[in-house]
Amino acid sequence: MLVYAVEGYSWRHNLSEKETIALFQKHGINDLIRKNYNTLHTQDLDESISFAEDVLSWKQD
């Protein structure tokens, strides 16, 4: 799920996967995806990308 989120976020936001991993690590997205796995794994895989986008939008406000 985390790999899919990194790849999808990279593609949607025109970033390299390395840049996305650094961004996710900086804002704790990796840990949040892991902590919310039980909920996220019941959703479409694109939800992991949307989840990361939502968290990052909260962090940037």
N, C-alpha and C positions, 0 to 999 in steps of 0.2 A: 504494500500500500504506500509506503514512504517513497519507494522508487518511482511508482506511478505518479505520485504527487510532484516529485522533483522534475520528472520528465515533462509532465503536463504543464506545470507552472513555467518551466523554461520555455517551452514552445509558445504558450499563450502570451508571454511577456518578452519574447525575443531576447532571452538571456542564455548564457551558456549553463550547462548543468553544474559546472564548478561555481559559477556566480550564485546560482540558486541554492546550492548546498550551503554556501557561506551565509547567504541571507537567512535561510531557515535556521542555521545554527545560531546566528546573532540574535534572532527573535524567539528561539525556543520552539520553533514549529516541529522539529523532529520529535521532541519529547511530548508535545501536545498530541501529535498524531498517534504516537505509541500509547499514550494514556487514554485516548478516546477510540482506540481500535475496536472495542466491543460494539460501539455504536456505528462507527464508520464502515466496518466490514459488512454491515447489513444494508448499506446504501450502494448506489451506483459508484463505480470507481471515480468518476468525475467529482464526486462529493469531497474526496480528499483534496483535490485541487481547489475547489471552492472554499473549503475549510481553511486552507492556508491563505487564500486571498482575503477571506474575512478577518482572520486574526491579524494579518499584516495591515489591513486597513484600520483596525482598532489601534494598533501600535503606532501608526503614523499620524493619527488624529491628535 
